[in-house]
């Protein structure tokens, strides 16, 4: 795999671009009978909260930052729920600090998708009930969890999100399967089981390209469409065994999701680096424009479309989200 330099012209350039992008991202963009929301996969990354990057001077608290973010975008993805189950008061605060029509997409906890979780991050009540051999481990997997404790994880996750549900602010739970989850009857059943257990709307993202190779693509799409499960279309570095191609397909009339991970080939599979470095990539306007008609085409067939920028280094994600919203709005005018 040849190395390429990250598309990373520095903070000052995206700062200027962000100012020039306009404010189309502040409200959903209407496409036919549907609406498209733009946002980022985080509002708290340290490189994003650094002084002078995205937040205005004085926006130093969690409340001030979320209020400002929600004045600039109509949705956000919550990443922290992948690592640890939040508490209900946090979800209540999210509701209180955002406008009435603001939407949160929530990332599913690691245990729900077959990825490991750190034992110390589990809620105390669940941690104390673990068998002694599991308490001693640093990380545990879904397959390790006693059934009743796994049930408790799903139950607490759902209960914590209740304030968002009641306020009409829950978009979907993003269920992201790791690159070692390949197409199989077992994997497809896990998707359906996750939806049954959560009793919440989900959207599915795959992390291995085999779901869309010549052998499996048709079956994958048919499975999602038959079960009306929104597919999360991705833009990410290509050329790796795990690379998921940029497949654009509508699988649900209710929701479609696009997630932009950047194209930082050099860092994509590098070990022990922070997410902000893995996704450190600023899309240029031509790259964004290539996606605009694809987003519009899918948006015409769905009630809601979410376009999420996961290139959350500095103000790269916020800049690209603003620019992409402007491009789509201009196409509709």
Secondary structure, DSSP 8 states (H G I E B T S, - for coil): ------S---HHHHHHHHHHT-SGGGS-EEETTEEEEEEES-S--HHHHSTTTSS-TT--SHHHHHHHHHHH-SEEEE-GGGTS---HHHHHHHHHTS-TT-EEEEE--GGGTT--EEGGGS-HHHHHTS-HHHHT-SEE-GGGS-HHHHHHHHHHHHHHTHHHHHHT-EEEEEEEE-TT--SSHHHHHHHHHHHHHHTS-EEEEESSGGGGSTTTHHHHHHHHHHTT-EEEEEE---SSTT----------SSEEEEEE----TTTTT-SS--HHHHT-----HHHHHHHHHHHHHHHTT-SEEEEEE---STTHHHHHHHHHHHHHHHHH-
